[in-house]
Amino acid sequence: MNEIFASANMNRRRALSTAACGFGALAAGAMAHRAAAAYNPLAPKLVHHAPKAKRVIFLFMAGGVSHVDSFDYKQKLFDDNGKMVRFDDARTLAKTRKIVEHRVKKPLWDFKNYGQCGQPVSELFPHMAKHVDDLCVLKGMHTEGVAHGPSTLFLHSGTINLIRPSMGAWVNYGLGTENENLPGFVSIGPSMGNGGPRNFSNAFLPAAYQGTPVGRAGIPAKDSTIKNLSGSGDAKSQQKQFELLRAINAEQAKRRPGDDELDAVIGSFELAWRMQNNAPGILDLSKEDPQTLEMYGINQKPTDNFGRYCLMARRLSEAGVRYIQVNYTDNSNNPAWDQHSNMPKHMEHAKASDKPVAALLTDLKQRGLLEDTIVWWGSEFGRTPYAQNKGTGRDHNPDGFTVCLAGGGFKKGFAYGNTDEYGHHAVEGKVHMHDLHATILHQLGLDHEKLTYRYDGRDFRLTDVHGRVVKEIIA
C-alpha cells in the first residue's frame, strides 16, 4: 500500500486525513450500513406484531387519475351532465374564497361490472378490471393539499411542506433488508418535480434508509439503471481498488470510533461493491422468457416503458427489496395524469399502464408472491366531477378519490367507502392518507404509533399525531 501512496506522491497521513471527504462525495446518495459485523442498520428488525406482508410495490400514478372516469361510477354525472351545480370545492375556495357553480361533466368512458364482486370499471382499465376479485378498492380516500407539489409530498412523507422521511425510508428503517446485496428501498423512474428527491429521501433518518433511484422520469426504461453501478476497468483491477479503499476505511474507522457519518460512508462502499456484483443481474430483463415479456407489453407500443418498470419491480421484490415505488410520471410540473384541458389523454396513459399493472398482479400471483406483497395503485388525489377549461378537462380533487390495494392480507373483491352522488367528497368509509399509511405499516407488522425516531428533541413518525388502522379492509 505504501508503494501505491508513494507512486501518487501522497503520504499515508495526507491520504487518511482527506479520504473521508472524497469518499463522502463519491458515496453521496448511496445507501449505507456499518462495515463492522457487530452493527448493521439494515439488518432484519423485530416487528411490533405478526405481519401479513413482507414488502410493498407502490404504483404511483402521478398527476391524479380521475376516479369518476375509472373506478367510481356515478349515475348522477350522466343524469346531470351539463347542468350548473354549486360545489364547495377546496381548490376553488382557495382561489376565490367562495362557493361557485360548475358544469357537471359525465365520464368519457363507459363502465361495466366485473368479477364475482361486480366492481364497476370503465373502459380505461380493461386489463386491471380482470383482477377486481383480487382488489380492495378504497373509494372514500381524502388527503391534504390542493396542488401537485404539496399533495405529492404528503402522499410520500405525511407532510405538505416540511422535510420528513419518505414512507419507503420508514419501512426500510422499521423492517431492515431481506437481501444485504441490494437496497431495501428503490424508486423506479422518479420525477425531479413535485417533491423530487424528497419523495424517496431519508430526511433526518440515518442515511442507510434513503431510497435508491433507478433511472428517472424522462429517461427510457431501457436505459434506466442505478447510477454509477458499473465500475471502471476489469474485475481484477476493480477488486484491487476496492481492497485499497477497504483498508483505508478501516484505518479511518479506528481513528474515529462511533462516528455514524463515517460508518455510513464506509457502509455505502461495502454495499455498492455487493450491488455491483448482484444488481445488474436483477435489472437485466433479457433473462425473462418471451411469454413474460409479452405479458408485460415489453417491446410493444405503448406499454414497453412502463412494462419494463413493472417487471423490474417484480424482480426486485422477488430478490428481497422491501419497498419498491414504480412511477408513472414525467419530469415536469404537469404530471402525466393531470388533464385540466384534455381529458381524452387519460386513455393514452391508461393504454400505456393498464396492461403492465395487470401483468404484475398476474406474475406475482402465479409465483406465490402476491399474498405477502402489498400492491398499492393510486395518485396523490383524484379529479373533480365538474368540467374545467370550457368542458375539456377536470380540476384537482383531494376531497374524494380512489386507491386500489391487492395482496398483503387485504380483503379481496372488496370495495370500501364512498363519495357523494357526484363523486366529489368522501362521505362514507372515509380513509385519510394518514390512515392508509398507518394501515400499510400495520400489514407489515409495524405499529405506526411505535415506529418513531427521535430528532431535535421530539419523537417523529410517518403519521405525525394522526392516523388509524382501517381494520374494515383487513382480511
Helices and strands as residue ranges (DSSP letters): H 2-7, H 12-27, E 55-61, G 67-69, H 75-79, E 84-87, H 90-96, E 100-103, E 111-114, E 119-122, H 126-129, G 132-134, E 135-142, H 148-157, H 167-175, E 185-188, G 196-200, G 207-209, E 212-214, G 221-223, H 235-255, H 260-276, H 279-283, G 285-287, H 290-296, H 304-318, E 323-328, H 345-366, G 370-372, E 373-378, E 382-383, E 396-397, E 401-406, E 414-416, E 418-419, E 426-428, E 431-432, H 433-443, E 453-455, E 458-460, G 471-473
